[in-house]
Amino acid sequence: MRIVIQRVISASVTIEGNTVSAIGPGLLILVGVENGDSEADAVWLAAKTTNLRIFDDENGVMNLSVKDVSGELLAVSQFTLTASTRKGNRPAYIRAAGHELAVPLYEKYCDLLAENCGKIVQKGVFGANMQVQLVNDGPVTIIIDSKLKE
């Protein structure tokens, strides 16, 4: 699984002109599920996400997690995170997991985020054409791949 975490002042997901999810200060998380991913990847990423110290403490040092600041969470599925650009200029998505694997792992990741933070996780709509708006705070953007564990 690959995720892109963005520390935001606000973020929202709109589909066909209707806002389906919105958050205030917290994290917007784009989630890509690849073939071969498992529940262990979702567990590891959820723990890493909720404990990642990317919010400022009283001294202006990034030393606090989303849990520490009671931040909100918005997770959006995004198969394009699995893109391979090795050959040519058209991204290939052959590593992207199909719905039968991707949906349950995305949902498991979201459930684990909620459990770890004690908050409802706002979501996009899996497979929908979504418009995602955000006000990036910092900007702070972190990319994590569960296979690399870095």
Secondary structure, 3 states (H helix, E strand, C coil): CEEEEEEEEEEEEEECCEEEEEECCEEEEEEECECCCCHHHHHHHHHHHHHCCCEECCCCCEEECCCCCCCEEEEEECHHHHCECCCCCCCECCCECCHHHHHHHHHHHHHHHHHHHCCCCEECCCCCCCEEEEEEEEEEEEEEECCCCC
